């Protein structure tokens, strides 16, 4: 528990630095591109268009709501782009900068947070576009939209916990990152991003796939905007998600604090 408290204290203490570095990295990544930061929006828009044409005609309705398939898909695929991007980029966040930060008075535990912050611009812009689509289609704003804040905080907590663990293991075992890339490809289909797991699978298979915490988040955003369900209506599932997130944070913080003074030795 001491390691968890220390890691969390570092996130709050260095929060201004996290956002400054994230903004700098965003500009540095796209500075040689004619469209610059616009690619943060264009890339996911192109992918959304592809997924819609591939899956939209096969699954032209969403289960559990009266929304069109495009609304249903966007409510899930936008957080998926953010989650998958953070997981993959965050897994290398320490490894890619270890030589630089090892020579500075710089807590390595904030590197996953910098990665999360740098992806927020694209995520929030896509969310604004989603809300704009809801407005155009006349989707009513309900009290359920207020729980978006809960699912956003849950997503941040899960992503930091999982990314800190992944970033630490990726330094110690380089093969882990390759395995993680394959896992993310599988999770795209196992998280209900473009098809409704509950209606397409037998109940026993659906109950197994629900153990995936990413499904909890994606389904939660859909319940917020489209299905009018509150997160406390399924208390056991909510408790499971937070227990799993807590375990990931504890294991990730413990490993990180144990090995971070020796990360350079593993290069």
C-alpha positions as a Python dict, from the first residue, in 0.01 Angstrom:
ca = {
    (1, 'X'): (0, 0, 0),
    (2, 'X'): (293, 234, 66),
    (3, 'X'): (401, 203, -297),
    (4, 'X'): (51, 287, -420),
    (5, 'X'): (35, 601, -205),
    (6, 'X'): (380, 711, -323),
    (7, 'X'): (292, 665, -690),
    (8, 'X'): (-38, 852, -654),
    (9, 'X'): (134, 1138, -469),
    (10, 'X'): (376, 1174, -759),
    (11, 'X'): (85, 1209, -1004),
    (12, 'X'): (-70, 1496, -808),
    (13, 'X'): (260, 1665, -731),
    (14, 'X'): (376, 1667, -1093),
    (15, 'X'): (34, 1721, -1257),
    (16, 'X'): (133, 2060, -1417),
    (17, 'X'): (447, 1900, -1561),
    (18, 'X'): (243, 1608, -1697),
    (19, 'X'): (19, 1837, -1903),
    (20, 'X'): (305, 2062, -2018),
    (21, 'X'): (505, 1767, -2149),
    (22, 'X'): (192, 1615, -2307),
    (23, 'X'): (125, 1935, -2503),
    (24, 'X'): (488, 1951, -2613),
    (25, 'X'): (484, 1589, -2731),
    (26, 'X'): (163, 1645, -2927),
    (27, 'X'): (322, 1936, -3115),
    (28, 'X'): (651, 1751, -3167),
    (29, 'X'): (476, 1443, -3309),
    (30, 'X'): (293, 1633, -3582),
    (31, 'X'): (521, 1931, -3644),
    (32, 'X'): (648, 1796, -3977),
    (33, 'X'): (296, 1721, -4106),
    (34, 'X'): (108, 1973, -4318),
    (35, 'X'): (-217, 1909, -4130),
    (36, 'X'): (-43, 1899, -3792),
    (37, 'X'): (-263, 1815, -3494),
    (38, 'X'): (-562, 1769, -3725),
    (39, 'X'): (-439, 1412, -3776),
    (40, 'X'): (-541, 1338, -3417),
    (41, 'X'): (-899, 1376, -3541),
    (42, 'X'): (-865, 1258, -3900),
    (43, 'X'): (-715, 920, -3812),
    (44, 'X'): (-1001, 807, -3587),
    (45, 'X'): (-1261, 953, -3828),
    (46, 'X'): (-1118, 746, -4112),
    (47, 'X'): (-1120, 433, -3896),
    (48, 'X'): (-1478, 501, -3784),
    (49, 'X'): (-1588, 532, -4147),
    (50, 'X'): (-1422, 201, -4233),
    (51, 'X'): (-1575, 16, -3938),
    (52, 'X'): (-1917, 160, -4012),
    (53, 'X'): (-1914, 45, -4373),
    (54, 'X'): (-1776, -298, -4277),
    (55, 'X'): (-2003, -366, -3978),
    (56, 'X'): (-2284, -114, -4015),
    (57, 'X'): (-2469, -304, -4285),
    (58, 'X'): (-2438, -635, -4101),
    (59, 'X'): (-2550, -498, -3762),
    (60, 'X'): (-2784, -218, -3861),
    (61, 'X'): (-2939, -182, -3517),
    (62, 'X'): (-2813, -162, -3162),
    (63, 'X'): (-2941, -379, -2882),
    (64, 'X'): (-3086, -232, -2567),
    (65, 'X'): (-3171, 114, -2705),
    (66, 'X'): (-3363, 289, -2981),
    (67, 'X'): (-3048, 448, -3119),
    (68, 'X'): (-2923, 390, -3471),
    (69, 'X'): (-2621, 168, -3524),
    (70, 'X'): (-2393, 464, -3593),
    (71, 'X'): (-2484, 624, -3258),
    (72, 'X'): (-2445, 293, -3078),
    (73, 'X'): (-2110, 224, -3244),
    (74, 'X'): (-1970, 573, -3186),
    (75, 'X'): (-2060, 563, -2816),
    (76, 'X'): (-1834, 258, -2786),
    (77, 'X'): (-1566, 303, -3048),
    (78, 'X'): (-1460, 653, -2939),
    (79, 'X'): (-1359, 537, -2588),
    (80, 'X'): (-1208, 225, -2748),
    (81, 'X'): (-974, 434, -2965),
    (82, 'X'): (-864, 622, -2655),
    (83, 'X'): (-828, 311, -2437),
    (84, 'X'): (-640, 102, -2693),
    (85, 'X'): (-412, 391, -2790),
    (86, 'X'): (-322, 464, -2429),
    (87, 'X'): (-256, 97, -2352),
    (88, 'X'): (-28, 40, -2651),
    (89, 'X'): (160, 371, -2634),
    (90, 'X'): (175, 362, -2255),
    (91, 'X'): (333, 19, -2250),
    (92, 'X'): (645, 172, -2408),
    (93, 'X'): (627, 503, -2219),
    (94, 'X'): (904, 415, -1972),
    (95, 'X'): (1119, 212, -2212),
    (96, 'X'): (1132, 490, -2474),
    (97, 'X'): (1243, 758, -2228),
    (98, 'X'): (1442, 563, -1972),
    (99, 'X'): (1782, 695, -2084),
    (100, 'X'): (1663, 1055, -2059),
    (101, 'X'): (1474, 1042, -1728),
    (102, 'X'): (1730, 824, -1552),
    (103, 'X'): (1968, 1121, -1561),
    (104, 'X'): (1712, 1366, -1422),
    (105, 'X'): (1521, 1422, -1102),
    (106, 'X'): (1212, 1294, -1272),
    (107, 'X'): (965, 1034, -1133),
    (108, 'X'): (919, 765, -1395),
    (109, 'X'): (572, 686, -1262),
    (110, 'X'): (435, 997, -1438),
    (111, 'X'): (536, 876, -1785),
    (112, 'X'): (216, 669, -1826),
    (113, 'X'): (17, 975, -1713),
    (114, 'X'): (188, 1189, -1978),
    (115, 'X'): (83, 936, -2237),
    (116, 'X'): (-277, 946, -2112),
    (117, 'X'): (-283, 1327, -2115),
    (118, 'X'): (-143, 1347, -2469),
    (119, 'X'): (-434, 1135, -2597),
    (120, 'X'): (-702, 1342, -2427),
    (121, 'X'): (-717, 1612, -2697),
    (122, 'X'): (-823, 1364, -2963),
    (123, 'X'): (-1064, 1191, -2725),
    (124, 'X'): (-1245, 1506, -2613),
    (125, 'X'): (-1270, 1636, -2970),
    (126, 'X'): (-1432, 1308, -3078),
    (127, 'X'): (-1669, 1327, -2782),
    (128, 'X'): (-1775, 1677, -2888),
    (129, 'X'): (-1849, 1541, -3235),
    (130, 'X'): (-2052, 1259, -3080),
    (131, 'X'): (-2260, 1499, -2872),
    (132, 'X'): (-2308, 1709, -3187),
    (133, 'X'): (-2444, 1403, -3366),
    (134, 'X'): (-2682, 1339, -3077),
    (135, 'X'): (-2802, 1700, -3104),
    (136, 'X'): (-2858, 1675, -3479),
    (137, 'X'): (-3055, 1352, -3439),
    (138, 'X'): (-3258, 1490, -3153),
    (139, 'X'): (-3134, 1248, -2889),
    (140, 'X'): (-3274, 1379, -2559),
    (141, 'X'): (-3037, 1486, -2282),
    (142, 'X'): (-3133, 1297, -1967),
    (143, 'X'): (-3018, 1279, -1607),
    (144, 'X'): (-2828, 964, -1700),
    (145, 'X'): (-2576, 1175, -1893),
    (146, 'X'): (-2448, 1298, -1557),
    (147, 'X'): (-2285, 964, -1488),
    (148, 'X'): (-2045, 1026, -1778),
    (149, 'X'): (-1814, 1178, -1517),
    (150, 'X'): (-1820, 852, -1320),
    (151, 'X'): (-1725, 642, -1623),
    (152, 'X'): (-1457, 891, -1726),
    (153, 'X'): (-1297, 871, -1380),
    (154, 'X'): (-1328, 491, -1390),
    (155, 'X'): (-1157, 486, -1730),
    (156, 'X'): (-872, 707, -1607),
    (157, 'X'): (-822, 492, -1297),
    (158, 'X'): (-817, 168, -1494),
    (159, 'X'): (-590, 303, -1766),
    (160, 'X'): (-331, 440, -1528),
    (161, 'X'): (-328, 120, -1320),
    (162, 'X'): (-301, -107, -1624),
    (163, 'X'): (-55, 116, -1810),
    (164, 'X'): (180, 149, -1513),
    (165, 'X'): (188, -231, -1487),
    (166, 'X'): (239, -275, -1863),
    (167, 'X'): (511, -8, -1882),
    (168, 'X'): (703, -171, -1598),
    (169, 'X'): (680, -525, -1737),
    (170, 'X'): (771, -404, -2087),
    (171, 'X'): (1105, -278, -1956),
    (172, 'X'): (1176, -605, -1778),
    (173, 'X'): (1049, -839, -2054),
    (174, 'X'): (1050, -691, -2406),
    (175, 'X'): (844, -977, -2549),
    (176, 'X'): (556, -859, -2334),
    (177, 'X'): (485, -562, -2562),
    (178, 'X'): (447, -787, -2868),
    (179, 'X'): (206, -1006, -2673),
    (180, 'X'): (11, -696, -2565),
    (181, 'X'): (-29, -584, -2926),
    (182, 'X'): (-189, -918, -3011),
    (183, 'X'): (-409, -900, -2702),
    (184, 'X'): (-545, -558, -2803),
    (185, 'X'): (-645, -693, -3144),
    (186, 'X'): (-839, -971, -2974),
    (187, 'X'): (-996, -736, -2718),
    (188, 'X'): (-1139, -523, -3000),
    (189, 'X'): (-1383, -806, -3073),
    (190, 'X'): (-1417, -925, -2714),
    (191, 'X'): (-1515, -582, -2580),
    (192, 'X'): (-1831, -531, -2783),
    (193, 'X'): (-1695, -234, -2976),
    (194, 'X'): (-1876, -301, -3306),
    (195, 'X'): (-2116, -582, -3216),
    (196, 'X'): (-2345, -651, -2924),
    (197, 'X'): (-2198, -937, -2722),
    (198, 'X'): (-2518, -998, -2526),
    (199, 'X'): (-2733, -1067, -2833),
    (200, 'X'): (-2469, -1242, -3046),
    (201, 'X'): (-2331, -1492, -2793),
    (202, 'X'): (-2467, -1766, -2566),
    (203, 'X'): (-2526, -1647, -2210),
    (204, 'X'): (-2233, -1846, -2067),
    (205, 'X'): (-1990, -1699, -2321),
    (206, 'X'): (-2123, -1348, -2261),
    (207, 'X'): (-2078, -1385, -1884),
    (208, 'X'): (-1713, -1484, -1936),
    (209, 'X'): (-1639, -1194, -2172),
    (210, 'X'): (-1799, -951, -1926),
    (211, 'X'): (-1500, -1011, -1701),
    (212, 'X'): (-1307, -789, -1942),
    (213, 'X'): (-1295, -447, -1768),
    (214, 'X'): (-1287, -267, -2103),
    (215, 'X'): (-1635, -404, -2174),
    (216, 'X'): (-1753, -251, -1846),
    (217, 'X'): (-1633, 92, -1959),
    (218, 'X'): (-1759, 75, -2317),
    (219, 'X'): (-2099, -59, -2215),
    (220, 'X'): (-2111, 203, -1940),
    (221, 'X'): (-2071, 490, -2188),
    (222, 'X'): (-2352, 341, -2400),
    (223, 'X'): (-2574, 306, -2095),
    (224, 'X'): (-2501, 671, -2012),
    (225, 'X'): (-2596, 819, -2348),
    (226, 'X'): (-2835, 569, -2502),
    (227, 'X'): (-2978, 312, -2261),
    (228, 'X'): (-3076, 514, -1953),
    (229, 'X'): (-2918, 285, -1695),
    (230, 'X'): (-2722, 386, -1387),
    (231, 'X'): (-2397, 217, -1288),
    (232, 'X'): (-2528, 118, -947),
    (233, 'X'): (-2803, -94, -1104),
    (234, 'X'): (-2544, -373, -1135),
    (235, 'X'): (-2353, -340, -805),
    (236, 'X'): (-2165, -672, -820),
    (237, 'X'): (-2021, -589, -1162),
    (238, 'X'): (-1921, -241, -1046),
    (239, 'X'): (-1749, -380, -735),
    (240, 'X'): (-1567, -637, -953),
    (241, 'X'): (-1437, -361, -1184),
    (242, 'X'): (-1301, -149, -899),
    (243, 'X'): (-1147, -447, -719),
    (244, 'X'): (-968, -549, -1040),
    (245, 'X'): (-850, -190, -1096),
    (246, 'X'): (-722, -178, -738),
    (247, 'X'): (-532, -504, -782),
    (248, 'X'): (-374, -379, -1106),
    (249, 'X'): (-269, -56, -934),
    (250, 'X'): (-123, -239, -635),
    (251, 'X'): (73, -488, -848),
    (252, 'X'): (184, -220, -1094),
    (253, 'X'): (296, 24, -822),
    (254, 'X'): (476, -250, -628),
    (255, 'X'): (669, -371, -933),
    (256, 'X'): (743, -18, -1047),
    (257, 'X'): (884, 96, -713),
    (258, 'X'): (1084, -227, -676),
    (259, 'X'): (1258, -209, -1014),
    (260, 'X'): (1263, 154, -1124),
    (261, 'X'): (1607, 228, -980),
    (262, 'X'): (1741, -58, -1196),
    (263, 'X'): (1543, -4, -1519),
    (264, 'X'): (1856, 107, -1706),
    (265, 'X'): (2017, -230, -1634),
    (266, 'X'): (1748, -403, -1843),
    (267, 'X'): (1818, -207, -2161),
}
